[in-house]
Amino acid sequence: MQFDSLQTELHLDCKVKDRTKLNDFISVFKIYNAHTNLVSKNDENVLFEKHIFDSLALNLFLEKNNLQNEKLKLLDIGSGGGFPAIPVAVFFKNFEIYPLDSIAKKIGFIELAKKELMLENLHPLCMRVENFEEEKREFFDIAVSRAVAPLNIILEYALPFIKKDGWFVAYKSKNSPEEIQNAKNAMQILGGRVEDIIKYNLPLDTDYTRELVIIKKTETTPSKYPRKTQSIKKAPL
C-alpha cells in the first residue's frame, strides 16, 4: 500500500516493474546497511517514507516544468546511500544520473545497487565536486542535493556545473526561508535565482513537511568558482 502514495501524492505512475525494483533496492540497502552505516537503524525502519518517497518528490518539480520525458543529465551532489539518485533512476530511465560522493563505501553501495537493479542510466562518481574536470563545467541540466549543506554553501558546489537556464533543486526542511535569505549573495555572485518553492509532506505518522527549493541558473558562473572546500567553509559567499 505504501507505493500508492507515489501515485496519489507525487503523481508517479508506479508500474509493477518499478515497485519490484524499489523492493529489491530496499532489500539490497538493508543487507549493506547491516555492516556499513548508510543510515541509522531508526531511519532504516522508515526507509520508504523518509528516504525513497522524499527522493521521488522531485517529480513535483519535473511535472510542473514538463520535464519527465526529456533526456536530461542530472547530478546528485553528496548522494550518500543513493538518495535521491537511485529512486529517480528507477523511474526516469531517460535521465542520465550521476550520483557523486567522496566516501568510497557509499559509492561502493551505489555501484552494487546499479548492478543488482540493472540501472544502466546510473553513473556513480567517487570524488569531491570541486575536483570535477573542466569538461563537466555547465554540463548538467539539473543538479540536486539532499541534506548535504546550507544553501549558501551547496550553491557554490552546484551552480558552476549546471548549464545556463538549468536548475538546482535543494531538498530542504520547512525552515528554508532563512537559508534562502543567507544565500542571496551567493546566488548573485554565482548566477542563480529562486524560481519556486514546492512544499510536500512525507507519509509519516508525525507531521513532516519538506520543501524543494528550485533555483534557476540565470548566468554563467565566474570561472574561479567553486573554490576548494576549505575556502568555501571558511568564508561562505
Summary of the structure (lengths in Angstrom):
residues: 237
radius of gyration: 16.9
end to end distance: 44.8
largest distance: 49.4
contacts: 755
relative contact order: 0.13
helix: 43%
strand: 22%
